[in-house]
Every structure is written in structure tokens, then in C-alpha cells.
Amino acid sequence: MNIFKKGIFGLKHVLTQLREELDEHRTAINENTDEIQSNYAYVQELGNKVDQLAQRFEHMEALLKSQ
């Protein structure tokens, strides 16, 4: 019976370690997801600014052609 208790304790220990490692991986994945979302929002903002600049250049070009 003593060997059985040691086996159960060892299994619980291994499962606990596995859960801790999986929790660390989950945390890292969540942090990376947050960073990806933040970068995506930043790229969208940059895209909007590029579009605004393109519109301004088109307007300036039209003004210069009309002169």
C-alpha cells in the first residue's frame, strides 16, 4: 500500500508541474495575442494616416495642375 501512495503522490506532482507549465504557456500566448492586437491597431492607424496624406497630395496636385 505504501508504494501505491508514493505512486499517487508522484502522479499528482507530475500533473501539478504539467499544469504550471501549461499555465505559463497560456499566459505567454495571451500576452502575445495582446501585443498582436495592439500592433494591428497601430498599423490600421498608420494606414489611415497614409490615406490622408495621399488625399492631400492629390489635392495639391490638382491645385498645381489648375494653375
C-alpha positions in Angstrom: 0.0 0.0 0.0 2.9 2.4 0.7 4.1 2.0 -2.9 0.7 2.8 -4.1 0.6 6.1 -2.1 4.0 7.1 -3.4 2.8 6.4 -7.0 -0.3 8.5 -6.4 1.8 11.3 -4.9 4.3 11.2 -7.8 1.5 11.3 -10.3 -0.1 14.3 -8.6 3.3 16.0 -8.5 3.8 15.4 -12.3 0.3 16.7 -13.0 0.8 19.8 -10.9 4.1 20.5 -12.8 2.3 20.0 -16.1 -0.5 22.3 -15.1 2.0 25.0 -14.1 3.8 24.7 -17.4 0.6 24.9 -19.4 -0.5 27.9 -17.4 2.8 29.6 -18.2 2.3 28.8 -21.9 -1.3 30.1 -21.7 -0.1 33.4 -20.1 2.6 33.8 -22.8 0.0 33.2 -25.6 -2.4 35.7 -24.1 0.4 38.3 -23.8 1.4 37.7 -27.4 -2.2 38.0 -28.5 -2.5 41.4 -26.8 0.7 42.5 -28.5 -0.6 41.4 -31.9 -3.9 43.2 -31.4 -2.1 46.4 -30.3 0.2 46.2 -33.4 -2.7 45.6 -35.7 -4.5 48.7 -34.3 -1.3 50.7 -34.8 -0.9 49.5 -38.4 -4.5 50.5 -39.1 -3.9 53.9 -37.7 -0.8 54.3 -39.9 -2.8 53.2 -42.9 -5.4 55.9 -42.2 -2.7 58.5 -41.9 -1.1 57.3 -45.2 -4.6 57.6 -46.9 -5.0 61.1 -45.5 -1.5 62.1 -46.9 -2.4 60.6 -50.3 -5.6 62.7 -50.4 -3.7 65.8 -49.5 -1.1 65.2 -52.2 -3.9 64.6 -54.8 -5.5 67.8 -53.8 -2.1 69.7 -54.0 -1.5 68.1 -57.4 -4.9 69.2 -58.6 -4.3 72.7 -57.5 -0.9 72.8 -59.2 -2.3 71.5 -62.5 -5.1 74.1 -62.4 -2.6 77.0 -62.3 
